[in-house]
Amino acid sequence: MNAVLQRLGDMDDDQIDVQTKEWRNKVRELSYDIEDCIDRFLQNHSSGDANANLLQKGVRKMKKLWENHQIGDEIKQLKERVIEEKERHERYKIADRLMVAPQHVRLDPRVPALYEQAKNLVGIDKPREQIIGWIKSEEKQLKVVSIFGTGGLGKTTLAMEVYHKIDESFDCRAMVSVSRTPDIKKLLRDILFQINEREYEKSNDWEMEQLIPKLRKNLEDKRYFFIIDDIWSTDAWKQLKSALPANDNKSRIITTTRIRDVAKSCCCDFVGHMYEAMPQSEENSCKLFFRRVFSSEDCPKHLTEAASVILKKCGGLPLAIISIAGLLSNKNPTVEVWTKIKNSISSMVEKDSPVDKMKRILFLSYFDLPQYLKTCLLYLSVFPEDSNIDPRRLIRLWVAEGLILGQSRACTEQSGESYLHELINRSMIQPSKIGADGRVKICRIHDVILDFIVSQAEEENFVTILNNSDPSDYTSNKFRRLSLQSGFSEGSKMPKASKDLSHLRSLHMFKHESLPVVPSEFAKCQVLRVLAIKLRLGDNYIKHVGHFCELKYLRIKGGIHKLPEEIGKLQHLQTLDLAYTRIEKLPASIVQLQKLVHLLIPFGVPLPDEIGNLQALEVLSGIDLDRASVKSIYGLGELSKLRDVRIWWSDSNEDNSKEGHRTACISSLSKLVKCSLQSLRLARGLSNPDVIASLMISCGFIPPLRRLVFYDEFPTIPSQFASLVNLTRLRVEVGGVGGLEILASLPILQSLTLDTNSDVSNLRWVISGQGFQNLRKFNFEIRDSVVGLMFEPGAMPKLQRLKLWLYARWQLDVHGGPVLGLHHLSALKSIALVFNCNGAVAAEVESSEDDARAAAVSHPNCPTLDIQRYNERRMKTSQTNSKRRLITKQIIDSACKL
């Protein structure tokens, strides 16, 4: 039955008649019900508590007899349904199609270039320069530029290009995306986070009445520049506008919307400009299309005719062009293949509206996917609009839901990454952040594509989305996967929402609100496999977690302080993510989870006793070794499959009584490094040369570590780092300048974060032309110290991204500018600068910012530049600063003479 569904899934809806569609939908529901019945049967016959007394065992046997009777009746009904559908299948004579087996797929190297490089964006120069002209005009009043047009025209791309190209001096910048169901409180907090992180940390419990005046106060004397993307209603704009002061500091806002009236509303109360995004010209459409398919602007002659027709049917919509190009880039470039794709797009598409054209292109791209990719794509509908999705989390969800083909767990994760790459290659998912190693860090779904997959998922009863909607509106009486994307007040929808939850496999909750079902109903979710929820303090739902015996993925965010001991009953659990809770201690039963692969908890939670029992564990994050027993630390070393570890040492003082803990830690870490450990992050108390030296000596060979992160300071860079030749990512804090040549010698290092707090006599770090031959990303953080940075000719030849945290008070007095030799970085694409304004005056900070802009503009690559300020409220007055400057010169002169 499943094979038949897979074959039908490979067919376009247009190729399936009404009767076959109805049969397919009924068989799909039948297959779900059979699977649920099997899960309940296996759960009923799993071994019980061996320590139960005679009375408890008797009660359990009686309960099993009753449940077996129920399951027997259910099996009988299922058999009748199977026979009925089999007979219908024979009457309809449904044709079979073989399913294509998945193969490992790498991320297409053309994709990162397409999404990252502004030079690959076509047709954007003229509108970008027009909008930049409006932004840079001399009016002192707040100005709003509203970009409007249908979905898929590239409005957000245009706004972001303006945002990154503007070289004007703004006191603060922020970008937020509104979406159709806006959470105004969250949006205001997101803006606050980007302009004042300290205020943001206090704002978690603030209501709108507190947020709005706080935000206005932060902005009232600032020149700000904001992007407010994807506004769907005038009401949403009015609420956001109330928090943004219309000052006379030349502040600017860019909004994007699909709706002309909303664009008018954005501009009506201010100096405003409306810009209508238009389809691409024929020339630009060709450039965008051919770059995606062939990595050049040339098309093979034998495909020119088919390409011309396909592009005409795309109507100049960039999203449609990218989508169909993503489909063709995975096909053989033959006339037969391209003609088939051309003919698959209805001839009526030329008369369609832009939205209908886009839908037809997406239908074609979707139905070209193999079945295993269709289900993975549909699963993305559980995420709200404009979500930033962590690929690791997404793949874990796919695995937990059984959507990935493969026998071993290692194979399923590899296949999951391959699935993600294929969906990106086909332009169904957008990579919004790509790491220095080329791996996708964050991905997103274009809202037009999300609309499409949501409609498909709901039509197939694959996912049900409750977004302030009435659950009784849904035709199916069974919820399979439930995504709660808006809050529900306590008890407001309980009667209507309490449909048949016994078939619920997945529950996702994206707001800190109550579920629209009573706890007793929630406990009936016997076949639940995925539970990802946000909870308020004192919520009753978590106490039922022990009932979900089939659960494979559990992610909780919110104020809970402890888990019930019943967590140990979840023998199928693979992922336990508690990183954003207030858990202080794990229950003892946690070590019974024999299939647990990922354990993520807040920093400071002690390592549980008998940790060595968790033999399947591969990822461990947040554990505090200082509060653990020596025995449990030694047990950590028995976890031979661990590949990613992040541990904490809460006692920052030297304590001889903890020597046994450190010895045990070195022993365990050396064992792990010898096995499969690839990523090690150490925080406080463990980041010192003695520990590192002992660890390296105990390993006795070249460690396979690929990522190493330290959150404690070394006096200088340890010489033992020279043996870490497999490192691709490193973060280290040092007090002195020496030892840079050790890091420069690491042959495949791609990402380096260097945090320094050097003394006054060491004035500059010099990056020579030797070493760092493969470095792509460099973060250089200067704390309260007199340190500069200079790049010599040939330095870091592959560096693309540079981020500098500079102490603005010293830059002009001592170094003559924030950084020297930027023009020697031949591959540079982006620069991010953060100036610590503590002790400086505004003129100094502005002068440093101007120097940075001049350096970026004069660089041969014209890299993007982002400048932020930190500790701005601690800037000094000019008079105070003049005295300090004189004292500083005297200190520096004395240091130089020494």
N, C-alpha and C positions, 0 to 999 in steps of 0.2 A: 504493500500500500504506500509506504514511504517512497519507494522507487518510482511509482506512478506519479506521485506528487512532484518529485524532483524533475521528472521529464516534462510534466505540464508546466512547471515553473520556468522552464527554459523557452516557453512559447510566449510570443506577444499576445496581449489581450485581444488585439485585433484579429488574431488567427484562431481564436477560440469562440465557438458559438455560445449562445445563452444557456442551453442545456448543459453543455460541458462545464461552463463556469460554475453553474449551480452545483453540479456533481463534485467538481473540484473543491468548492467551499465546504460542502458537507463532509467529504472524505477528510479534509484537513481537520475539521472539528472532531471527527471521529478518531483520527490518529492521536490528537491531543488527549481525548478522553481515555483511550487505551493506555497511553503512556502514564497518565495520572493514576489509573487503576493499578498498573504494575507497580508504581512507586508506593502506593498505599499498601499493597500486598507485601512487598519486601519490607516495608517499615513495620508492618504488623508482625512479621515473622523474624525480625531481628532479635538478637539475644537480649534478654532483660537484665536487671540488676542481680548479679550473682549473690549479693549479700542480703537479698530480700528474705523476710521471714515467711513462714508457711501460709499465714493469712494473706499476705501481699501477693504471693505466688498464685494462690487460689483465685483471688480477685482478678489478677492479670489473665489467667486462663479463661475465666468466664467472659472477660472483656474481649479476648481474642476470638472466642467462639461466636459471640455476637457480631463482631466485625467481619469474621470469615463468612458468616451468613449474609451480611450486607454485600460483601465483595462478590459472593457467589451469585446473588441476584443481579449485581451490576454486570458481571461477566456474561450472564445469560442475555441481558439486554444488548450488550455490545456485540455478541455473536449474531443476534437478529439483525442489528444495524449493518454489520459487515456483509451478511448474505444479501440484504436488500441492495446495498451499494454495489456489490459484485454483479448482481443481476442487471442493475441500471448500466453498469460499465459495459456489459456485453451487448445490451440493447443499443447503446450510443456508439459502439465501435470506436473508442477513442484511440487515436494513433499515438504510438510511443516515439519518444526521442531520447537518445542516450545522453546522459549527463557527462560533461567534460570533467575529467579529474583535475584537481588543482595542482599547480606546480609552484615551486618557490619563486617568488617575484621580488626583485630588488626595486628600490625607489628609482624611477626614471631620472637620470641626471639632468634632464632638461627641465624638470618640474621646479626644483629649488630656484633655478635661474629665472624661470618665468614669474615666480611669485616674489622673489627678493629684489631683482635688479630693475631699477626704475627705467634704465635704458631700453628694456624689453617691452615697456608699455608704449603702445602706439596711439597716435591721435590725441595725446593728452597734453602736449606742450602748449597749444594755443589756449584752451580753456584754463589750464593751470596758471599761465602768465596773466590772463585776464583777472582771475580771482586774486592772485597775489597783488596785482595793481590795486584792487579795491581794499585789500587788507592793509597795504602800506600807505594808503592815502593819509593826508595830514589831519583829518577831522579828529578832534579830541573826544567827541562823544562815542559811546559804545556803538559799534557797528556790527550788524548781522548779515552774513551772506548765506542764503539758503539755496542749496542745490536740490533740484527736484526732477523726477522722471520715473518711468516704469522700472520695475525690478530687473536686474541683470544688465543695466546700462553702465555700471562702473562708477556710481556716485560716491561710494565709500572710498574707492581707490583714488579718485580725483581729490577728495577732501584730504586724504592722508598724504598724497603727494604735495599738496599745498602746505600742509602742516610741517612736513620735513624740509621743504625747500625754503620756507620763510627764514630769513636771517636777521630779522628784527629782534631787538632786545625786549623780551617780556619777563615780567617778574615771576609768572607761574603759567604752566600749561597743563591741560588735562584732556583726556579723550574718554567718552562714555558712549555706550550704545543703548538705546531706549527700548526698542522692540514693541510688539503689539500689546503685550500685557505688562506694562512697566511697573517696576517696583521703585517708586520715586525715592523712598528712604534709602534703598541700596545705592541708587544712582548718585544721590547727594553724598553719601559716605564714600563712594568711589572717587568723586571729585575731591573730597576732603583728603583722602589718602594720598592723592597725587600732588596736592599743594601743601599739605601740612600733616606729615605722618604722625607726629606726636598728638595732635588734636584728634586724629582718626582713632588712635588707640583708646581714647577716652569715650568714643562716641557709640560704642556697641549697644548701650541701653538707652540712647537718646531717642526721643520721639521727634516728629517733624517740627513741633513747636520749639524744640531746642536746636535742631540741626540747621534750620533756615537762618536764624539770627547769627549762629556761630559762623556759618559759611559766609554770610554777608559781611560780618566783621573782619574775617580773614581776607576778604577781597576788596573792601571799601577803598583802600589806598593803594591798590595794586593795579598794574597793567597786566591783564590776563588774556590768554588765548585758548579757547576751548573748541573742541570738536564734539558736537552732540549729534550722534548718528542714528538714523532709522527712527524718526519720530512719526507716529501713526495718528495722532489726534491733537487738536488744539488744546484740549484739557491737559494732556501730558506736558505740552510746551508751557502752558500758563503756570503749572506747578513748579517746573524747573526754573522758569524765568523769575519767579518770586524770590529765589535764593541767590540771584545773580545781580549785584548792584549796577545800575546804569551810571557809572562814574565817568569823569572826564579825563581819564588817563590813557586814552587811545586803546581801550580794550577791544577785542575782536572775538566773534563767535561764528563758526561755520556749522550749519545744520544740514542734514540730508533727510529727504522724505520722498515717498512716492506720490504724495497728494499735493496738488497745486494750492488748494485752500490752506493747508497746513503751512506751506512755504510762505504764503501771504501773511498768515498770522504771525510767523516768526519775525517778519520784517516790519510789521505795521507800526509798532511802538518805538522803533529805533531808526537810525540811519541804516537803510537796508538795501540789499541787492538780491534779486532772484536770478538764478542761473538754471536754465533747463538743459539737462543732460540729453544729448542727441545720439542716435545710432552712429556707428562707425561708417566712414566712407568706404567705398569699394576698395580703394587702395589700402587703407589701413586694416580693413577686414582681412585682406589677403596676407598682409604682413603678420598679423596676429595669428592667423590660421597656420601659415607655413612654418613660422617659428616653432609653434607647438608640435607640429607633425614631423618636420624635417630638420629642425634646429638651424634653419636658414630661411631667407626670403624667396628662395627659388623653388619652383615646383617642377617635378619631372614632366616632360612634354606629354607623355602618354596619359597623364592624369589631369591635365589642364582643363579639359572640357567638363569632367565630372566635378572637379573642385569648384569651377565657376558656378555650376548649378547648385551645389550644396551651399556655397556661401550666399547665393541669392536668397535661398530659403531661410537662412539664419537672420536675414533682415538687419544686419549690422549690430545685433545684440552681442556684446563681448562674452557674456556668460554662455549663450548658445554656441558661439564660435568655439570657445574653449572646451565646452562639453562634447561637441561633435568631433573636434580635433583629438580630444582624449580618447574617444572611441576608435578613431582611425589610426592613432599612433600604436594601437595594439593589434592592428590587422596587417596582412600582407599588402604592400603597395602595388596592387594589380588593378587593371581596368575592371575586371570582373567583380572584385570585392567592392571597389568604390562605386561602381554602377549600382550594385545591390543596395548599398547604403543610401545612395541618391534616390533610388526608387522607393525605398522604405519610408521616406519622408513624404507625407501626403501631398499631392499636387495642389490641394486646397490651401496649403500653408501660406502661399503668397497673399491670399485674401484675408488671412487671420490677423487678429490684433497681435501686438508684440507679446502679450501674456500668453495667448494661445500658441504662438510660434514657439515660445520657450517651452511650454508644456509638451508639445509634440516632439521637440528635440530631446527632452528629458525622458519621455516615454521610450524613445528609440534607444537611448543610452542605457536606461534601466533594463529593458528587456533583452539587451545584448549581454548583460551580465550573466555568468553562470549562477546556478541556484544558490551555491554556498555563499556567493558574494551578495546576492539579493537579500538574504535573511540578515546578514551582517549590516548591510546598509539600512534596512528597515529598523534595525535595533537602535540606530542613532536618533530615531524619533522620540525616544524617552527623554532626550535632553532639551531644555528650553531653548528658545531662539537666542542667538548670539552667545551661546556657551563656548568657553574655552575648554576644550576637551583634552585631558591627559591621555596620550595613546596607551600608556601602560595600564591605566585604569580601564580603558575601553577594551583592551585585549583580555584582561582578567574577567570582565563581564561576559565577553563572547565565550570564553572558555567555560565559565560557570553555567552558562545557558546551554552548553552543548552545541554551539553553532559552528565550531571548528572541527574539521575532520582530522583524525589522527589518533594513534593508539597511546603513545607515551605522553606524559605531561610536557616534557621538553619539546617534543614535536609539535604539540598544539600551540605552544607559545611562539615557536618559530613560524608556524603556519599563520598565526594571528598577525604577526608583523608583516608577513607576506601579503595577507589579505588587505591590510591597511595600505601597503604600498600600491597594490593594484587599484584600489579605489581612488587613491591620490593620482596615480598615473592616468586614470580614466576621468579625472577632473570632477569626481563626485564628492570628494572631500578636499578641503584646502589646507595645506600646511601653513600655519600662521607664524610658527617659530621653528627654525631648524638650527640644531646645535653645531658647534665647531666640527664635530665628527661626522656631520651629514645626517644624523638621525633626527627624526621629527620629534620635537619636544611638546608642541601644542598644535592641535588641529581644530578646524571650525567647519561648519556647514553653511553655505550661502543660504540666506533665508528663502530664496526662491526654490532651491533644491529641497530645503527642509519642508516647505509647504507641500511639495510633491510627495516626499516619502511619508509624511504624516498622513496624507490622504490615502496612500496605498496601504500603510500599516493599519489604519482604522477600518478600511474596506475589508481587509483580510482578517480582522479581529486579532491582529498580531500584537498591537499595543492599543490601550485605551488611555487617552489623555484627559485628565480633569483639570480644567483651567477656569475655575469659577463657574463651571457648567454643571448642569443637573445630571447626575448619573443615570436617571431614568430616561434621558433622551437617547441612550444607546440601545440599539435594537437587540444585540446579543444579551442574554441573561447571564453570561459567564465572562468574568474578567480574567484574561490570561496574563497580561502584563499591564501594570497600572502605573502611570506617571502623574503624580500630583504636582502641578507646576504653579499653583496659587494656594494661598492659605485658606483654611476652613476653620471657622469658629467652632468651639466645643459644642457638639451635638446638633449643629445647624442642619446637617444633611444626613444624619444617621439612618433614618427610616428608608430613604430612597437609595442611599449608597449601599445599603446592606443587601446587595444582590448575592449571587452564589460565589463566595470567595474560596470555595473548596478547590477550585481549579487555578487559583492565582499562583503563578510561577515567579513573578518578579514584581517588586514594589519599589518605586523610586519617589522620594519626597524631597522637594527642593526649597521648602520654606520651614521656618521654625514655628510651625503651627500644629494643631491637633489633627489627627486623621479623621476623616468623615465616617468612621465606623467605630462601634463600641469595642473595647478590648476583648470581650468574650467572642465577638465575631472574628476579630483579628487572629485569635488563637486557632481558628478553624483552617487556616491556610496550611494544610498538611503537606502540600507538594511545593511549597515555596523554595526557590533555589537562590534568589537574589533579593537582598534587603538592604537598601541604601537610603537612610532616612536622617532627617534633622529633628532633634527632640528638645523640648524645653525642660527646665529643671523639674524633677518630680514626676516625669511622664510615666504612665503605667504600662506602656506597650512593651518596653524592653523586658519586663519580667516574664513574658510569654515566649522569649526567644528559644527556650529549651524544647518547645513543641515542634519546631521547624526542623525535623530530622533530616530532610533532604537539602538543607541550606548549604550552599557552596561559597557564597560571597556575602559578607556582612560588613557594612560600612555605616558608622554612626558619627554624626556631628552634633554637638550641643553640650549641655551642661551636666550630663550624667557623671556620677563620681565612682560608680562601681558596676560590675557585671554580675549577674546571678551565677551561682555555682552550676546551674543547669547548662551553661555554655559547653561543658564537657560532653554533653550528649550529642553534639553536632559532629558526628563522625565523618561527614563528607565535606566539612568546611575546609576551603582552600585559602581564602583571603579573609583576614580579620583586620579591618582598618579603623582604629580608634584614635588616630593622630590628632583630631580636632575635638577631643572630649576633655573632661577633667578627671579622667581615671587616675587614681593614685596608686592602685595595687591591682594586679591581675588575680583572679580566683585560682585556687590551687588546681582546679579541674582543667585548667587551660592545657596542661601537659598531656591530657588524654586525646588531644586532637591530632591523630596520627597522619592525617592528610593535609595538615596546615602547611601552606607554602609561603604565604606572605603575612607577616605580623608587624603592624605599624601602630605604634603607641606614642603618647606624648613623652617629651623628655622628662627624666626624673623618676620613671616607674622602675622599681627594682626587678632584677632578673628573677623569675620564678624558680623555685627548687625543682629539681628533676627536669631541667630544660633539655637535657640530653635525650629525652624521650621523643622530642619533635624531630624525628629523623628526615622528614620531608621538607623541612624549613629551608628556604632559599634566600628570603629577604627578611631582615630583622632591623627595625629602626626605633630608636628612642629609649633603649634600655639604659638604666643607671647601674653600673657595676659597683660603685662605691657602697650602695645600700644592699648589695647582694651578699650571699654567703660565699666563702671561698670554694666550697664544693660545687655550687651552681656555676661559678665562673669556669671551673675546670670542665663542667658539663657542656659549656658553650663550645669548647674545643672538639666535642664529639659530633657536632653537626657538620658532617663532611660535605653536605650539598650547599652550604651557605655560599652565596656569591655576592651579596650586597649587605653590608653591616654598617649601622650607624649607632654608636654607643656614647654614653655620657659618664663623666666622673664628677659627681656633685661636689666633692671635697677639694677645693682649690689649694688648701694649705698642705705643706709637707707634714705628713703624719706617719711616724714610724710604725704605728699600730696597723697601718694600711699596707705595709710592705708585702704581706702575704697576698693581699688582693692584687697588687701590681704584678707580683711574680706569677700568680695564676693567670692574670690577663695576658702577659707576654707569652706564656706557655700555650694558652688557647688560641691567641691570634696567630702564632707561628704555625700551629697545626692547620688552622683555616687557610692561611696563605699557601701552604704546601698543597692543599686540596684544590679548591675551585674558587677561592675568593677573588673577585675582580674589582670590587669597590669597597673601600674602607674609609669611614668618616669618624674621626676621633675628636671629642670635645672635652676640654678642660682636664688637666691633671695627667693626661696621657701623652700630650704633645711636648715631649722634651727629648733632648738628644740621647740621654741614657736609655730611655724606653725604646727609641728607634734603633739605637745601636744593638741593644739586646735582642730586639725583634729580628733584625737583619742577620745577626750571628746565628740565632736559633734556627732561622730558615735554612741556611747553609747553601743556598743556590739563588739564582735570579728569580725574584718573585713574579708571578703572573699578573700582579695588580695593574689595572688599567685606569682606575681613578683613586686618588688619595686626597683627603681633605682634613686639614687641621684647624681647630678653632682656638688654639692656644699659641702663645708666642715662643719662638726659638730665639736665642741670642744672635745666631747667624744661621745660614742655611747648612744643615747637617751634611757632612761629607758622604754619609751613607746613601743619600739620595742618588748618587751617581750610579748605583746598581739597579735603579728602578727603570730599566730600559724599555719596559713595556707600557709605561705610563702614557696615557693620552690626555688626562685631565688632572690638574694639581691646584690645590689652594693651600697657601702657607703664609703665616704671619712671622715676621722677623724684626728684631730690634736693630740690627746692623746692616751695612751695605754689602759686606763680604759674602762670597760664595755664589754670586750670580752665574759665574762660568759653569758651575755644577748643573744648574737648571738648563743652561744653554746647550749642554752636551746631550740632553735626553733626546734620542733620535726621532721619536714619533709623537712628542708632546704637541697637542693641538690646542689646548685651552689652559691658560695660566692666570690665576688670581694671586697677586702679590700684595700683602698688607704690611706696611712698614711704619715704624715709629722710631726712626733713627735719631741719634743724638746730634747736637748742633755742629760738631766738627765734620760730619759727613754730609756734604752739601748736594751731591747729585749722583743718581744712578745713571750709568752710561750703558746703553745697549749697543754693542759693537756689531760689525758685519758678520762675525763668526757666530755660529750656533743659532738655535731657535729656527731651524730650517723648515719645520712643518707647522709652526704655530699659526693658528687661524684667529684666535681670540685672546686678548690680553686685557685684564683688569688690574689697574695699579691704584692702590688705596693708600693715601697718606693721612695719618692721623695728626695729632698735635706735635708736628715736628718740622724742622727746617730741611726739607728734602726736595730736590728737583729731579727732572727726568730729561735725558737727551738721547736721541736716536742718531747713530752714525750712519754713513753711507752703507747700503747693503743690509741694514738691520731688518730682521724679521721679514724675509722676502715674501711670505705667503699670508701675512697678517691682514685680515679683512675687517675685524671689529676691535675697536679700542675704546675702553672706558677708563676714565681717570677721575679719582676723588682727590681734589687738591685743596690745600689749606690756603685760602685766598689771602690771608694776612701777610704771608711771606713772599708771595710770588713776584710782585713788582720790586719790592725792596731788595731782594737778594738775587733773583734769577733773571730779571728782565722780561718775564713772560711765564705763562703757565707750563709750557713744555717747548723744547727745542728739537728741531730736526724732523718734524712731522712729514716734510716733503720727501724724506728718505724711505718712507713706508710705501713701497711701490704698488702693493695690492690692496691698499686701504679702501674700504667701502663706507664705513660708518664710524663716527666719533660721538661718544657720550661723555659730557663733562659734568661733574658735581662739585660745586665750590662750597667749601665750609666758610661761612661768612663771619664766624666768631672772631671779634676783635678788629675786623676790617671796617672801612667806611665804604659807602655806596660807590664813590668815585673809583676806588681801587677795584672793587668787584666788577664794575661796568667796564673798566679799562681792560681787565683780564679777559672778560667775555668778548670784548671787541677784538683783542689780539687773537683769540681762538677762532672767531669768525673769519678774520683775515687769513689765518693759516689754512682754514678749510677751503675758502674760496680760491686761494692761490695753489692749492694742491692739484696736481695734474688730473686726479680722478674725480675731483669735486665731490668728496664724500659727504653723506648726510651728517648734520650736526645737531645734537640735542644738548641743551644746557639747562641745568637745574641748580637751585640754591638750597643750601642746608644751613640751619642756625641763623637765618636771616634776621631774626629779632635780636640777636646778640651783637649786631654791628655797632661800632663805636662812633662817637662824634668826630668831626674833622680835627678839632683842637686836641682831643685826647690822642688821636692817632698820630699827629705830628710829633708829639713827645715820644710816643712809643717807637716811631720810625727812627728817631735819632738814637735811642737806646739800642735798637736792633742793629743799626749800623756799627755801633761801638762793639757789640757782642761779636758780630761777624768778623770785624777787623781783627779783634783779639784772637779769635779762633783760627783765622787764617795765618797769623803770625806764628802761632804754635805749630 
